[in-house]
Amino acid sequence: MASKKRAAKALPAPTSASLAPVAASDDIALDVLSGIRASAKSDEVAMFVGSDEIAFKIRGVISTQCPALDLVLGRGGFPLGRLTIVYGKEGSGKTTLVLHALAECQAMGGVAVLIDKEYALDPPYAAAVGVNIERLIISQDGSLEDAFRLMNSVIDRVVEFRQRTGRRVPAMIALDSINACLGQATINADEDDAVIGVESRIWSRNLPKLLKRAYHEDIALVFISQVRTKINVMFGDPNDIAGGNAPKFYASILLQVQPTGASRETAGGEKTTGEDKDAIKVGYMAFAEAKKNRIAPPFRKANFLLRYGKGVDFNYSLLAVAVDHGIIDKNGAWYVYNGERIGQGAIAAAKYLDARPDVSAAINFQFRAKMGWDYSDLDALEVPTIEHSAECLASPGECIGPPCPVGVYYEDHPGEAPEASGVAELVEE
């Protein structure tokens, strides 16, 4: 039986009306945009990226108070309106980094919220890091669904406050941790009940809606996650984070943190090795890498020092980035700033900056201005001068000023350090 060939259907000839542009313009992009808005009967459905109605740029960051880590993140801290996940093994400093960011958010006049599902917050340690625990909002009880309702409620209150006062204050919500958040079905289930994938489905269903609101209202979301080891992995990294694929997919930054070794000092505060029997463990070195970064080049790495009971050593990290960017010169083991020696070795130079917060603020000012993060005019910076006492026998630059305080860090020069001046007096925004 011969098959019947289907006759080709003739297309109607184009008319002048079908070829007419939606808007009278020679710009095809404007014509397409006008057509999209006309079909949707809304001007908000699409717009140009460069218009004032939308801002894809990062509209602010919350510093981690660790310059090396701010550099890894790319824009000077945790970005507002984005999700950042900090993950790593136990004892790697994840919670400490988040506490530093919460303290910075409070210092900026914003609101800091901590959802502590691990019941592990140490208020004295948080206060030592810099958190104002009297103003820190914390939530511990409840399920994963309750955590999402709480975060949406925080966004509602922040929006209401901004509209009432006209102040665009920053806000940060931290979750510690993804692994400790259990769905209500898991909480109500008996020991023998098989409950599979409950949390993953909750994350996949609620996280996109939360991120949309956080993006439009410039709310920084920072979640902590432990690592879980996948089985039967022959190649690649076997470590993974909890919550299924949704947190990794929607996160703008995946920051991996891991400890690399203990930091030891002598009783006099000098750096030493573990071979010294009198060495004291004062902290540990940590390593961070941005495994994913949508706002800056990924795979940047940083090493920083975490001190027990104090948190991140700001000046130790500042020295490293200042040397890398030519703000501080390094002559052998000596660190040289503004033509003056400030210390032999990183520990000694960092302690010099601890005693001279005005010099530390000046270096940080120059670093952040050079990166284009906070300051645009370097001429406003008044670089502090380093004065030397007549009794100082060391090389110029080792003194903080009369009376010569070199003896605090160098055995041959006794003296006491002067009172530290405030950073706010140096940097005027």
N, C-alpha and C positions, 0 to 999 in steps of 0.2 A: 504494500500500500504506500503510495507516494505521499510523502509528508507535504503538508501545505505550508508554504512560506508565508510568514506574517508580513503584511504590508507595512512598510515604514510609515510612521505617523509624522506628518509634516508639522514642523514647528511654526507657530504664528510669527509673522514678520514683526520685527520690533517697531514700535510706534514712537513718536516723538515724546509722548508722555512717559513711557517706560524708560527712556534714556535721559530724562531730565534729572538733574541733580536735586537732592533734597534742599540744599542751601546754595544760593547763588555765590559761588566762590571758585577760584581757580586752584585752591588747595585741596588735594584729594583727601588728606588726613582730616581736614575740617569737614568735608562733605560726609565722610564715613562716620565721624563722631556725631554730626547732626542727624544722620539717618538712624543711628543707634538710639539716640535720645528721643527721637520722634516716635520710633516703633515701641519703645518702652514707656513713653509718656512720662519720662523722668529725666532730670538733668544729673542725678546722682548715680545713675547706673554705669556711666563711663565718663572719663575726663582725661585730659592730658596730664602726663606725669609732672610736667613743669608748672602746672597751674597752682594757684594759691589755695584751691579747694582740697588739695591732698598733699601730703609731705612724706615721700618715701625715705627721706634722709632720717638718720637717727636724731631724735629731738632731745637728746640728753642721755647722760650716763650716770651711774653711781659707782664711784671708784671703789676698788677693793682695798685701798690703802697699801697696796703693794705695786710699785711702779713697773716691775718686771712682768707681773701678771696683767696689769692694765695694758701693757704693750702686746701681750699675747692675745688678749681679747680684741685688740685692734683699734678701739675708739676711746680708750681711757677708762674702761670699767664695764660693768654690766649694763647693757643698753635698756632704756625705757621702751616699753611697748613690745618687748620681745621675751621669749622664753630661753633661759640658759639652764643647762643641766650640768651640775658638777658631780662627777662620779669617780670612784676609786675604791681601793681596799680600805679596810678598817684602820683607823689611826693614821690616815694620810693627811689630815688637816682640812677636810671638806667643810665641817661645821665651823671651824675657825675662820675660814675665808668668808663664809656667809655672814658670820657675826661681825666681821670687819665692815662688810658692805652695809649691814643694818645700822651699824654705828655711823657710817658716813651718810646714810640717808637721813638719820636723825639730825646730824650736824648741818645738813642742808635745809633743815626746817620741815622735813617731810614726815610721813607716817611709816613706821616699820611694823610689819606683822609677821610673826613666826608661828607656823603650824608644826608643832613638835609632836609628831606621832611616835617618836622613839622614847619619849619621856626621859630625855638625856640632857636637858639644858642645865648647865651649872651657872646660876646667877652670879656668884662672885667672879668666876672666870669671864663671863660675858661683860661684867662691869670693868674688869681689868683690860679687856680688849678695847673698851671704849663705848659699849652700849649703855644707854641710859635705861636701866631696867625698870625705872619708875614709869617710863613712857613707852615701854615695849609691849605691844599687844601679842598675847600668846594664846593658842588654843591647842589642847591635847586630846580631849575625848572626842568620840564620834567615829563614824565610818568614812569611807572615801566619798560617798555621796554627800555627807555632811561637810566635808572639806571643800567640795566644789560649791556648795551653797554658801559657805562662809566666804570664799574668795569672791563670789559674785556680790555678796552683801558688802564687802569691803570696797569694791569698785563703786557700788551705788553710793556709799557714804562719801567717798572721795569726790565723786562727781558733784554731789549735793553741796559739799563744803566749798569746792571751787566756784560753783555758780553763786553761792551766797556771799563769799568774801572777795571773789575776783582774783584770788591768788592761785597760781598754777603750781602748787606745791608738789614735790616728787612723792612717789609712793612705791613701796617694795613689799612683795609678798614672798616669803621663803617657806619652803616645804621640806621638812626633815623627817622622814624621807619617803620616796616613792615606794620602797619595799615594805615599809611599815603600814601603809594605807591598805586597809582591808574593806572589801565591799560588805554591805549589810547582809547579803546572802551567805557570805563566808562566816560572818560573825554569828549568825543564827544557826548555821549548820551544825549537826552533831559530828562527833569525831569520826564516825564511819561513813558519813555522807561524802559522795564524790562531787566536789565543786571545782569545775575546771574553767579557767578563762574568764571568771567573773570580773576581776579587776581590769583585765585587758579590754573588755567590752565597755566598761565604764569610762576608761581613759579615751578610747576611740570615739565614744559618743559625746562626751562633755568637753574634752580639751579644745576642739576647734572653736566651739562657741565661746569658751573662756578667753582664748587667744584673740578672737575678734574684738571683744570688749577691751581687753588689756591693750591692744594695739591702738585703738581709737582714743583711749583715755591716758595713754603713756604710763602704764603701770608695769614696773619691772617684775618679772616672774623668775625666781631662781629656785630650782628644785634640786635636791640632793638625792643621789641614788648610790646604793652599794653595787658591787659587781657580782654577777652570777656566772658560773662556768658552764658553758654548753658542752654536752657530751658528744663523742664521735666526731670531733673536729680535727682533721688531719692537717689542714693548712689554714693560715690566718690566725686572727686573735680569737681565742676561745671565750674571752670575757664578754659579758653582755650586761645590759641594765634591765631593770624590772619594768613592768607596765606594758609589755608587748611592744609593738612597733610604733604606736602613736606618739609617745613622748620623744623618741628619736627622730621621727619624721617631722614633727611640728617644731622642734627646738631649733632656734637660730644658731646656738652655740652649744657644742658638746665639749666640755672641758674635763680632761682626765688629769687626776692628781695622784701622785704616788710618792712615798718616802724613799729617799736614796741612801740615808746614813745618818748616824748620830753626829752632833756637833759638840765638841768637848773644849773646855777652857780650863786654865789653871785657876788657883785661888785668887791670883792677881788680875784675872780677866783676860789673859793672853790665850790665843788659840794654840791648841796642842793636839796630839794624837792619842789613840787609845793605849799606846805603849807607856805613857806616863801614868804611874800608879796613883798620883795625886790628881789626875784629871777628873773634872766634874762634867757630867752630861747636862748641858744647859738647853738643849733642844735638838732639832734634827733638820737636815736639809731635805727639801721637797722639790719635786719635778712636776711641771705642769705642761700640758700640750693641748692645743685646740684641735681635736680630731675632726670637728666640723665647725665652720664659721661662715655665715651668710653675709656678714657685714664687713669682713676683712679677710685677707689671705689666710687660709687654714694652715695647720701643721706648724705654727710657730711654737717655740719652746722657751721655757724659762726655769731657772733655778732660784730658789729663795730660802730664807732661813726662818724657821718657826721656833720661837723660844717658849719653853715651858712656863706657863703662868702669865705670859705676856702676849702671845700671838705672833703675828708676822713682824719681823725686824724691818721696819720701814727703811731706815738709813742704809742697812746692808744691801737691800735691793736697789735703793736709789743710786748707790755707788756703781753698781754693775751697769745699769742703763746709762748713767752719766758718762762712764768711760766709753761705752760703745758709741755714743753720739757726740763725742768730742767735747763735752762740757768739762770733764775732769780728765787731766792727763795722768798717765801712769808711767813713772820712771823707775823701772825695776820693780821693787816692792813698794815704793813710795807713791802715794796719791797726791797729786798737785792740782790745786784749784786757784785760779786767778793769780798764778805765778808763785803761790805759797804752798809749802808742804803741809798736809793736814794729817798724815799718819803713815806709818810703815805697816803695811798689811791691811786687809779689808776690815778685820775686827777693830783694830786701833783707829782706822779712819772713821768707821761707823760710830764708835764711841765718841770721837771728836765731834761728829755731827749731833750726837745726842746731847752733848754739853753746849753746842751752839745751834739752837733751833733757827736762828736768823740765817745762818749760812745754809742749813739744810733746806729752809724754805726758798732761799734764792736759787739753789740748784734745782729744786723741784719746779720752781717757777720757770726757769729756763728750759727744762726738759719738756714740760707740758706745752709751753709756748712753741718750742721747736717742732713738736708733733702736731700742733694746731688743735689741741684739745680744748683748753680753757682760755688761754690768753692770746690775744692777737697783736699786742704791742709790747715789745721787749724794752722799749725806751722807758716804760714806767717802772722798771726794776732798778732798784738801788742796791748794787752789790756791796755787801758789808766788807769793811776792811779788817784785816787781821793785824792787830797791834802786838808788839813784843816787849816784854819786860827787859830791863837792863841786865837782870840777873840770869837771863836764859842763856845757856851755853850751847843749846842745840841749834840745828840749822834753822834759818828763817822759815816760818810757816808751821813749826811745831807748836807754837804758843797759841793759846786762845786769847790772851790779853792779860794785862796786869790785874791781879797778881798772876804770875806764870803758873798755869795749871798743868803743865806737862807732866808733873809728878804723878798725876792720876793714872797716866798710861805709860810713862817712861820712868824707870827707877832712878835715874840720875838727876831728875828735876822735881824737887818737892814743890807743892803749892796747892791751892784750892781753886776750883772753877768758879767763875762769877755766876750770878743769878741769870737764868735763861730768860730772854725776852720773848714775848708772844709772837706767833707767826702772823697773827692778824695785823700787827703793826707794820710788818714788812710788805705784805701783799694787800693792796687795796683794790677790790674788784669794782 
